[in-house]
Amino acid sequence: MPQLPGNGLMTAAIAAGPKIAALSCGKPVYLVVLLHAEGSSGQEVIDLALNFAPELPKADFLAAEAPFPAATGRRWFPGEGFSTETIVAGLTASAPLLDAFLDEMLSARRLPGDHLALVGFSQGAMLALDVGLRRAVPPAVIIAFGGALPETRDIGAPRAQPPVVFIHGEDDAVVPLADMIATRDRLKALGLPVKSMRRPGLGHGEDDDGIIAAGSVLTAALVKPKKASDDHDHGDHDHDH
C-alpha cells in the first residue's frame, strides 16, 4: 500500500477498495481503476461500474480509496476546497501515491501498462489526468467526469499521450465548464487525442447519459475491433458533443 513520506502524512495511503472481478471468470485482460469524488467512497463508483462490466467481461474493475479523510467519505487532497493552490498541492502530494498504486495493481494481475483505463470523478478526475499523462506507459484511455487541471499545473510535454475524454456538466459551479475547456484545449495543443461531452443542465456530478457514454468509450478503447472480414464493423463509439 503506497504511503506518503513526510511529517503528518505518514499514514496517508491509497487503498484498494471494492471491485468487480472479470465476468469471464478467467485471468483479467484489462484493469479499469475508478477514482471517486471528494467526500465519496469507492463503493459509490464501483456501483457505477455495474453499467460497464457486461460489455467488458475480461476487465477487472477496481475502486481506489482516497488517502485523506473528509467530513464524509474520503478525499484525494489533504487541503479543503478547490482553490488553485489546494488542487496543485493536492496533486503534488497524491500523484506519486496513485502512480505507485497503479503499478502495484497492474503487477498483481500481470498486466502491461497499456491495458489500464482510468475513470475519475471531480478530484479523482483531476488526479487521473495528472497521473495518466505522466505514466511511462500510457493507459488505454482516461475519462474525466467534472475534472480539469489548473493552468498553473505544468504538464509540459506529457510522457504519455493516451486518449482523453471529458464529460462535464454545463452548470458545474465547482469545476466550471470553462476550466474543462481550457484543459481540453491545452491537451489538444500538445497533440493528444481529446474529446469532450457537455451535459446541459448538469452541475458537478454525472448523469445517466454521461455514464452510458463512458461505457461506450471504455468498450471502444479496450475491446479489440472486429477484423475487416467480420460481418459487422465495431468502430469507435465515442460520444463527442
N, C-alpha and C positions, 0 to 999 in steps of 0.2 A: 504494500500500500504506500504509494509515494507521499512523502511528507515535506512540508516546507521547513527549511532551515531558518534560523533567526530567532531573536528573543520574542517571546509572546506568541509565536506562530508554530511552535514545535509540534503541537498536536493537530495542526490543520492538515487534513488529508482528504483525498478523493476516494470514495469507496464504491465498489461495485454494488449497485442496487438490484432491484428486481429485474428479471429477464424473461424473455420468451425464447426458448430453445428452438432451433431449426425444426420446422414441422416435418421435414423429410426423414427425421429420426436418424440420420447419418451424421458424419462429421460436417460441421458448417463450412460453407464455401465463402461466405461473406459475414462481416460483422457491422451492424448498424448501432452506433452509440448515440443515445439521446441525452441531451443536456437540458435539464429543467430550468424554469424561470426562477427568479429570486422569490423567496418566500414559499416555494413549492417543494416538491419532492419527486424522487424517481418513480413512485407509484403513479403519480398523475400522468407522466409522459409515457410510461410503459402501457398504460391503458389506451393511449392513442395509437400505439404500435399494433394493437389488435386489428386496426384497419389496414396495416401494411403487410402483416405476416402471411396471409393466404396467397398473395401474389409473389412472395419471396420465400418459398419453403426451404431454401438452402441457406437462409440467413439467420444468424443469432441476433436478437435484439436485446440490447443491454442499456439500462438506465443508470447513469452515473449520479452519485450523490455528492452535492457540492460540499466544500470543505469547511464552510463557516456557518455557525448558527444564526438564524434570523428570529424575529419575534414569533413568526410562524414558519415552519419549514426550515429550509437552509438557503444560503446564497453563495455565489461564486466569488464575490469580492469582500474583503474584510471591512471596507467602509460602507456607510449607508448612502443611499441616494444614487442619482445618475448624473452628477456633475462630471465634466470632462476629467477633472483631477482624480475623482473617485474611480472612474472607469479605467483610466490609464494605469493608476496604481494597482487596481484590481487585476488587470490583465498581466501586469508585470509579476504580481505575486502568484497568480494561478496558472499562467500559461505553462511554466515548466512542470507543474504537477500534472496537468492534463496530458502533456506530451509524453511523460513517463508512464502515466496510466494507460494510454492508448498502446504504447509499446508492450506493456505487460499483458494487456488483454489480447492483443494480436498474437503474442508469443505463446500464450496459454492455449490458443487454438491452432497454432502453427500456420498462421495466415500471413501473406505478404501485405505490405502497407497499402497497396492499391486495391485491396479487397475490403477496405474500410469506407463507411459512409458516416458523416456527421450530421445530426439534426439537432439544432439548438433553438431555444426559446428565450427571448429577451437577453438577460445577462449570459445565458447559455449560448445564445446565438452569437453574441459578441466574442465569446471565448472560442467557439467553434471556428469562426472566421480567423481570429488571430493565430490560433494554433495550426489550423488546417493549411493556411497559406505558408507556413514556415516548416512544415514537415519535410524531411529528407525525401520521402516517397509520397507523392500526392495522393490524398484519398480519392475515391471514385467520384464523390460529389459532396458538396457542403450545402445544406439547406438551412436558411436563417429565417426564423419567424420573429418579426418585431425586433430585429437587431441591426446595428450599424457599428462602424468603427470611427472614433473621433479623428478629426483631421490631424490632430497632434500626435496620433499613434502612428509612428513611422512603419510602413510596411515595405518601403524600398522596392527592390525587385524581388518579389516573392520567390522563395526556393522552389515552391510547388505552384503549379497552375491548374488546379482542379476546376471542374465546372462548379459554378456558384449560383444558387437560386435564392432570391429574396422573396418572401411572402409577407406582406406588410399591410396593416390597416391604414386606410387613408385618414382616419380620425385619431390616430395614435398620439396621445398627449404626453407620453413618457419618452418614447423614442420617435420624434416627429418624422413623418414621411420624407421630408426634405433631407434628413440625416441619412436615411437609407439611400436615397437617390444620389447623394454626394458620394457615399461609399461605393455604390454600384458603378458610378462614372469613373471613380479613381481606379477601380479594378479593371474596367474596360480599357482605360487608357494604358494600363500595363499589359494589355494583351490577353487577359483572362476571358474565358467563355462565361459570360454572366447574363442571367435573365432575371426578370422581376415580375411579380404578380401583385397588383394593388387590389385591396379588398374594400370596396365602397362601404361606408357606414361602420366599419370595424375600428375599434380602439386598439388598446395594447393587449393583444391576445391572438387567438386563432379561431377560425370558424370551420364549418364542415367543408366548404368549397376549398379552403386552403389545405386542409388535411387530405382531401381527395387528390388535389394537385400534387402534394408532396409524395403521396403514394405512387403516382404516375412517374414522377421524377426519379424516385428510387428504383422503380422497376426498369425504367429506361437505362439507368446508369449501371445496374447490377446484373440484369438478365441479358445474356448474350443474344444478339439479334438472330433471327432465323436466317438460314442460308438463302441465297437468291433463288435457289431451285425449289424452295418450300412454297406451299400453296398460298400462304398469307404473308404479307410484309408487316413486320412489327418494328417500325422505326421509332424515332424519338417522340415521346408523348408528353413532352413538357407543356406546361401552361404558361404562356407569357402574355400578360395583359398590361 
